[in-house]
Amino acid sequence: MKQNLSISGLSDMSKPCSVISLFSGIGSRLIGYGYAGFHTKIAVGTYEIAKPLFLKNFPSTKYITIPIQSLSPEFLLTESKLEVTELDILDISPPASFFELSRSGQAEEQKALWRKTLEIIKFIQPKVFILYFPKRLLLKRTQLLINEFQELLQFCDYRVHHEFLNSKHYNVPQEREYMIIMAVRNDLEIKPTFPEALPNMVCTKDVLEDIMHAPIELKMNPSREAMLSLFKPGITEDEVDDILSENNLSVQKGNYKRDKWEEPYYELKKTFTRPIHPKIDRVLSVWEAMRIQTIPDDFHIALNPSFNWQSICASSPPLFIYHIGKTIKEDILDRY
């Protein structure tokens, strides 16, 4: 699969396999599934304000903003024009903020999402259900809820398995770890299957070198820019720690590390403070974040720099989703 995808052709409704996507974000998972041979019939988003932009990128996908807890499985089938058992993939990737609820002990809202998800699965009976979960948020309380959820999936007549996968092993120039739960309906008589790691990795240089000197849409904070003389290209997080100690500085050390040019980049996060470019004395641009995430260059973005940065960094890399979708199609759906 080529490194830089394009959203051209993703609106082809004749693709043989179907997806309903919950917590769709800006639609990065739709790109990966699209190139794997799937058409996403319905995407459930969070903000109505994102709808016009979403439909500009995915004009043939119905975009709805009903809260997941209020979502009717009958409504999903009616809107997707599918019958019970026809849906190929039900896909869900709740936002990180949802999982952070467990840190304050508010587990009931998490349980409500699991119950609603099970209700949808039991009614629609998709061939495959898949959930993407950031590994860094795998707290003890959340792990217990996930274990319970997997057991309940088995009672819904699904074979269930989970794997820990890192996007850097699937042509994504970024270390981004996920726990992925996959459930395959029992009547398919096929166990969940995950893609094998690819032999070679794409590094940051491979995707950013040709746009190093392109205009950037955001100016760097002057006080932060003034500190860059201390943090040269190639500096690691440990070296940043030493410099901060020597100069009695109190800043977030992770914001000044500048290595990984010849390796996959660190996981991009949707914080307001952007990382410094590994080679140039400025922050990363939104276009560079898109490259690191493998979001196509022709993907339409908003006019708001903060919205763009946060939504792009919170997304799942399309090339990572492509390899998962391709494996599901070839090793599960095509065999069935």
N, C-alpha and C positions, 0 to 999 in steps of 0.2 A: 504493500500500500504506500502511495507516495506521501511524503511528509506534509506538504501543504495542500490541504483539501480545498474544495470549492463548494459553495452552497448551490451552485448551478446544477439542476437536475434532481435536487432533493425533493421537489414537489411532485415527482412522478407517482401518481396514485395507483399505477398498475403493478407496483412491486408486490411480489407474492405473499410476503409475510407482514403481520400486523402487530402494532404496539399501542398500548395505552400507557401514558407516562404521567406519574403523579409527582408533584414538586418538581416541575420541569425547568425552573429557573429561566435562563435566557435561551435554552434549547440545545445546549451543547451535546447532550446525549442523543438528541434526534439526528444530529449530523452523523455521529458514529453509526447509529442503527441504519440510517439511510444508505450509507456506503456499504453496509453489510447485507443489503437487500430487503430492508423493512420500510414500511410506510407507517408513520405514527398518525393514527386516526384522531386521537384526542390527547391534548396536553393540558394538565391541570396546573395552573400557576398560582402565584400568591398575590400579585398586585395587578389591578385593573389598568394602572398607568403603563404597564409594560406591554399591554396587548397590541397596540398598533405596531410597535417595533417587532414583536414576535411574529405577527402575521406578515410583515414585510419580508422576513427571512423564511417563513414556513407558511406560504399562502394556502396550502391544501390541508393543513392541520387545524382542527377545531380547538380553539384556545378558550378555556373556561376558568373562572376564578372563584368557584364555589369552595368554601373551606372544606378540607378533607373530611373533617368530622361530620359535615352535613351532606356529604356526597352520597347520592343514591346509586347503587350498582345497576338498578334497572335503567336509570337515566344514562349511565355510561354505555350500556348495550344499545339503547335506542339511538343515541347520538352517533355511535360508531357503526350502526347498521350491521351489527354482528349478532349471531345467536349464541346461546350458552354453549361453552366448550370450543367455540371457533377462534377466540383470541389467541394469538401465538405467545406474546410476552406482555405481562403486566410488570411495569418497571416503576420503582420508587427510590428516591434518594432524598430523604428529609434533610433540611438545612442543619448546619452545625449548631445553630442556636437552639434547635429543638432538643438535641442531645445534652446540651449544657444545663437543661432543666434539672437533671439528676444531681448536679452539684449543689443545688439549693434544696434538694429533697422533694422537688415537685414531680414525683414519678407518675402521678395519676394521669397527667396529660400525655405522657408517653404511652401508658397502658391504653388510653383511649384511642390513640393512633393505631396500636397493634390490633385492638378489637375491631376498629373500622376496616383496617386492611384485611383482616381475616373474613369479615363479613363480605367484602367485595370479592375476595378470592373464592369463597364458598358459593357465591351466587354466579359469578361469571365463569369460573372454572377455566382459567387460562391454561394453556399447555405448559408454559414456563412462567414462574414468578422470580423476580430478581431484585434484591435490595443492596444498595451501595452504602457503606458505612465508613466514615473516616477512622482509621485505626487509632489516631492520636486521641480520639474522644472515647476510647473503649475503657470507661471507668467500671469499677466493680459492680455498682448498682445497675448500670446499663447492660453489662454482660449477663447478669441474672435475668433481666427482662428479655434479652435476645435469646438466651437459652430456652426460656419458657415459650417464646414465640416460635422457635424452631420445632419444639415438641408439638405445639398446637397445629402447625402446618402438617405434620405427619398424620394427625387425626383427621385432617381434611383430605386424606388420600393423596398425599404428595411424598415423593422421595426428596429428602432435604440434605444439603451438604453446604458447608461454608469453606472458603479459602481466604488466605491473606495474599493479596497481589499488590505489586508495586508497579506504577505506570511506567517507570523507567525501563522495564523489560519489554515494553510493547511500542517502541518507536516514539515514545514521548520523552522530550529532553527535560525531565523533571522527576524528582523523587517524590512520589505521592502514594502513600500506602492506604489500602482499603481492606476492610473485612467485607467479603461479598457472600451473601446468602443466596443460594439458588435452590429452587424447588421445582421438580418436574412431576407432572400429574402421573399417577400410578399406571393408568391404562396405556401410557406410551411405552412402558416397560423399558425405559432408558434412564440411567442414573445421571445426575447433574455432572456436567463436563465443563472444565475451565481451560482456557488457552495456555499452552506451554510458553515459557519465557523464550524470547527470541535471542539468537546468539550474539547480536551486536547491539550496542546502545547509541542513541543519538545524543550529542553533547550540546551545550548551550551555544558554543561557537557556530555549530552547523546551521542553526536557525536564526541567529541574530547578526552574524557578521555582515550580511548584505544590507542591513538597515541601521547600522550603527550611527550613521550621520544623518538620518532622516529627521525632520523637525519633530519636536516633542510637544505634546499638547498641555504640559503642566510645568510651571517654573518651580525650581527647587527652593525650599525655605532658605533664606540668606544665612541664618545662623547655622543651619546644618551644612550648607555649602562651605562655609568658612572652616569647618572642622575637617574637610576632606583631605587637607594637606597631611593629616596624621594617618589617614587610612588609604594606603596605596593599592592599586590593582593587584589582585592575587592574595590579599590578606585574608587569613582564616579567622574563624570565630575565636579560637584560642589566642591568636595574636592580637585581636581586637581587645580581648579581656586584659591582656598585659598592658596595652597602651592606655586603656581607661584607668587602670590602677596607677600607672606611672604618672599620669597627668591629673589624677584626682577628679575624673569626670564621671558624671552620673547620667548615663543615657542607656537606651536599650541596645545591648551589644549586637544582637542579631541584625540590627538595621544597618550595620557598617561592614559586615563581612563581604568580601569581593572576590572570592575564589569561584570554583566550579565552571570556569570558562571552557575547560577541556573535558568536563564531565556533565552529566545531567544536573540541572539547576535544583536549588532547594525548592521545597513546596511553597508555591505562592499562596499568600493568605490575604483575606479581604480587609486587612487593617488599613487605616488611612495613611500610615507611614510606609511609603514605598521603599523597596530595597535599592541600594546603589548599583549602578551598572558595573559589571566586572572590569571593564576596560576604560570607560569614559567617566569623567567626573560629573555625573548627573544621575538622577533616578531613572528607573526603567520607565519606558513609555507604555501606554496601553496597547500599542501595536506589538511591542516586544512581549508583553504579557500574553497576548493572543498567540504569538508564535510558540512561546514556551508551553502554552496549554493546547497547542495544535488546533486552535480555532482558525478557520479560513480567513485569508486576508480580505476577501470580499464579503465577509459577514457584516451586516449593518449594525452599527452601535448607536447609542444615544448621544445627545449633545452634552450631557452632564459627565465631566471627567470622574467624579467620585463614584457615581452610579456605575459607570463603565468598569472602573478598576475593581470595585467590590464584586460586581456580578460576574465578571470574567474570572477573577481569582477564586470565587466560590464554586465555579463550574467543574464538571468532570471532563477530562481531556477526551475529545472526540475519537482520537486514534486508539485510546485505551478501550473505549466503548465499542469501537469497530471490531477489535480483535475478540472481545467477548461475544458480541452479536454474531460474528462470523462463525465462531465455534458452536454457538447454540444452533444456528441454522444448519451447519454442515453435519454436526455430530448428534443432534437431537431431532430437529424438525424434519430435515430431509430423510433421515432414516425412518421416521414415523410414517 
